[in-house]
């Protein structure tokens, strides 16, 4: 709210008033106190690459990266703040909240690649692995009752108003894969990829899943007879079919978890209650994709067009399933059904001006997509 310039900010003794005539806190008074909100963050990233050219056709490549980040936030309210004007107990004046977060992650990749050209044949083979881990931890606490704004360390607090709470999480992912790429006369193209992925986020019995993809293509413009049509720079038809996996939920949503009752202790120790309902059979969400298309460019890509048709079918979709609260829970993660996305995309580009210092082009695209729910799990019926 805007304040009027004639509102008195000092009392008759020349001291700053705690509140203005309207009854709201005097911001100039608050500015003289020891209130603060401080935050610090540190980020460290290191990347290491290794290349070994074993022979003219065989090489080993590896990358390793480490990232560590830390953040700390401290928020303090001076005990003389007008926030406590209605409190008579001096031991409840002054608040300090402290929170910190630590993140650590590493990622390693290793590839062994073989490349060779024999006559009109070109072959590329590769094997590789990928492993990564992410760790997160956080700590938060709140203290109340401070003697002054200058003495704001936690050890000066009258009480720990909010018991320190911690959260820790970690996830791991491991993948192994192999690929084959083959071409003949740069006309006929073929590729095949197979991989297996494993994630700690999934149920105990379904951590690993295999995926594969394959594709073919024909560069028609590289046929000898196409020399009679020199204005066609590129004419290619292609098609592919393959699978991809998806992990779209947090670390422990598929795990059964318990909450310790740290307020009540028994002769055998602290009690525990079930707080999250796990699913040991939760498996990877898999998307099967069919993609076919044609590309054509004329006069060294002065005109370019691409038409694609796709059919994506996602099976074992992962989502939260609502269950009766009488079970003690409201949701749990499950594979709930199948979804299909089918459509086409058309892309066109024409270059109006293509000079050394000036370039102008017109782009146009058209797309259509139809989303269909094919199947839902029995748990949703």
Buried (B, 14 or more C-beta within 10 A) or exposed (E): EEEEEEEEBEEEEEEBBBEBEEEEBBEEBBEEBBBEEEEEEEEEEEEEEEEEEEEEBBBEBBBBBBBBBBBBBBBBBBBBBBBBEEEEEEBBBBBBBBBBBBBBBBBBBBBBBBBEEEEEEBBBBBEBBBBBBBBBBBBBBBBBBBBBBEEBEEEBBBEEBBEEEEEEEBBBBBBBBBBBBBBEEEBBBEBBBBBBBBBBBBBBEBBBBEBBBBBBBBBBBBEEEEEEEEEBBBBBBBBBBBBBBEBEBEBBBBBBEEEEEEEEEEEEEEBEEEEBBBBEEBBBBBBBBBBBBBBBBBEEEBBBBBBBBBBBBBBBBBBEBEBEEEEEBEEBBBBBBBBBBBBBBBBBBBBEEEEEEEEEEEEEEEEEEEEEEEEEBEEEE
